[in-house]
Amino acid sequence: MKVVVLNGSPKGAIGVTHQYTAFLERVFPEHELVTIPVAQRIREISRDPAERRKVLEEVAAADGVLWAFPLYILLVSSQYKRFIELVLEEGRECFRGKAAAALSTSINFFDSNALTYVRGACEDLGMRFIDSYSARMYDLTQDGERRRLAAFGRAFFDAIRDDAQPMRLSAVLPREASPRYLPALPVRVHALEGKKAVIVTDQGDSTGNLAAMAQRLNECWGGEAEIISLHELDIKGGCQGCLRCGAESRCAWDGKDGFRAFYEGTLKPADILVFAGTVCARQLSWKWREFFDRSFFSTHTPSLTGKQIAFLVEGPLALLPELRETYEAWVEFQRSHLAAWVSDEAGTAEVLDRALDDLAGRLVRLSRAAYIRPRTFRGVAGMKVFRDDIWGGLRVVFRADHKAYRRLGVYDFPQRSLRRRVTTGLAWIATGLPLIRGRFPGMIRTRMADPVRRAAEQAVIMSDP
Ligand SMILES: Cc1cc2nc3c(=O)[nH]c(=O)nc-3n(C[C@H](O)[C@H](O)[C@H](O)COP(=O)(O)O)c2cc1C
C-alpha cells in the first residue's frame, strides 16, 4: 500500500516528527511511505501551482494519508495551517474518500486540541479519519513506545486494507457565510478612561463583516483604539522552530522584520487587546497562526500578562469548540482575561450591535478592576506540564524560561514544602490507625469545608473589588 506522509514541521527531515514516520517506514518495508515536507516547502507550494499539483497528484495516487506534525502554540504550525487552507480550497477531489490518520509530536501541551483540529480538517476534506496518535518528543527512544507506535501503524494499514468506515465526529460547517453586517442601532460611546486598546485583525478586505465589527467596536470607544492589520505589518515569515529563543528570548527574525517591535512596542503596553479573525479551514487564518507562532520568542513564559482580551470572529464559531479551546487556553497561559467572544453569527444586526456596545464597556470596566478570572484546568494543568518539563530537563535549552519560572514562582512543587510534607506525613500515619480510620470518612464529610466556612464567616475584603 502507498501512504503519503504530509510532514507539518518547518524543520522537515531534521525534525523530531520525521523520525517517527521514518521509523514506521522501517517497520513496514512492505508498504511505501512517501514523505512530503509541506510545511518546510510552503513558500513554493503556495506560490507555484505546479508544486501544488505535484503534491495533490501524490495524494491522489495514494491509498492513505498520514498527517504528521509537531504542535505549535496549541495547534499546528502556521505553515501547515496554510497548507490545510490551500488543499481545502483546491484539493478536495484528491483527498476525498481516502483513509487518514494523524500523528503529532509534542510535549503534550494541548496536543489533544491539535489532533481534534486535524481530524475535523480531514473530515471536511471528505476523508475517512481512522485514528490519531500523540507521541511525546522522545517516546521513540523507549522500546515500549516503539511497539505502541508500530501497533498504531499496523492498525492504520489494516484499516486501509479493510476499507474502514469511521464516523464523522466534527460538525459540518455551513457553506453560506453569515448575512452582511450593517450596523443598525446608534452607537453607545464608552470612554476608554486612559486605557490603551488595540484591535488586531487579519481582515483581507475592508468591506466584510469582520471589518464592520472592528469598526463598530472602535466607534464605541469614540475611535480611540488603534486598529492594526496583520497584513500590513512587516512580518517576513513564520517561526522556523530553530529555538534560538531558548537562551535569551532572542528570535532569529530580530532585526530582519518588524514583529518584535510590534509585539513589544504596541501589544505589551496595551491594557485591552481585541483579536479579530475570519474562520478559515476551521480555525483562525494561517496569518493569525503566524502571529502566535512568532510570539514563541517568549517560549514558555507568559508575555502578555494582565490584559483584557476579546475575540471578534467572522464565521461559524459556535460549531468550532476546538477554535475556542485554542485561545481560551492561550489566554489562561498568558495570565490574562478572555472577556468575551463575539461572532457574526449573532442573528440580527441589532443583536450584534448590542454585543459590541456591551463589549466595549465591559472591557474598560474589567480593565479598571484588573479582573482576571481564575484559571481552569487549561491554565492550571498546562502550567504544570511546562513546570515539570522545563525543570526536568528542557531548561538546558530554555534557559530564559528557567530563570523566569524561578522569578515568577512557577516552580511550586508541593513536595518542596517541608511544612506540607510533615503535616501530610503525620495525617497519613494518623488516618491509617484503625481507631481513626473507621471515623475518618464521617469526619471528612462534616469537616472538609471548615477552612472555607471560617473564611466565609470571618474574612473581609481589604479593598473594594
Ligand atoms: C514554536 C513552537 C511552538 C510549540 N508549541 C507547542 C505546544 O503548544 N504544545 C506542545 O506540546 N509542544 C509544543 N512545541 C514543541 C514541539 O511540538 C515538539 O518539540 C515537536 O516534537 C517538534 O517537532 P519537529 O522537530 O518535527 O518540528 C512547540 C515547539 C515550537 C518550536
The ligand as a Gaussian input file, in Angstrom:
#p B3LYP/6-31G(d) Opt

LIG

0 1
 C        7.195000      27.452000      18.077000
 C        6.949000      26.188000      18.855000
 C        5.754000      26.016000      19.483000
 C        5.489000      24.833000      20.183000
 N        4.277000      24.696000      20.785000
 C        3.985000      23.545000      21.429000
 C        2.700000      23.373000      22.037000
 O        1.822000      24.238000      22.002000
 N        2.462000      22.198000      22.667000
 C        3.411000      21.208000      22.755000
 O        3.122000      20.194000      23.380000
 N        4.627000      21.342000      22.174000
 C        4.925000      22.478000      21.510000
 N        6.162000      22.620000      20.904000
 C        7.104000      21.503000      20.927000
 C        7.116000      20.737000      19.595000
 O        5.808000      20.349000      19.226000
 C        7.961000      19.468000      19.693000
 O        9.240000      19.813000      20.053000
 C        7.963000      18.700000      18.388000
 O        8.393000      17.387000      18.616000
 C        8.890000      19.316000      17.339000
 O        8.822000      18.556000      16.164000
 P        9.699000      18.895000      14.879000
 O       11.140000      18.811000      15.311000
 O        9.346000      17.840000      13.877000
 O        9.345000      20.262000      14.442000
 C        6.461000      23.801000      20.230000
 C        7.700000      23.999000      19.605000
 C        7.945000      25.162000      18.912000
 C        9.255000      25.354000      18.224000

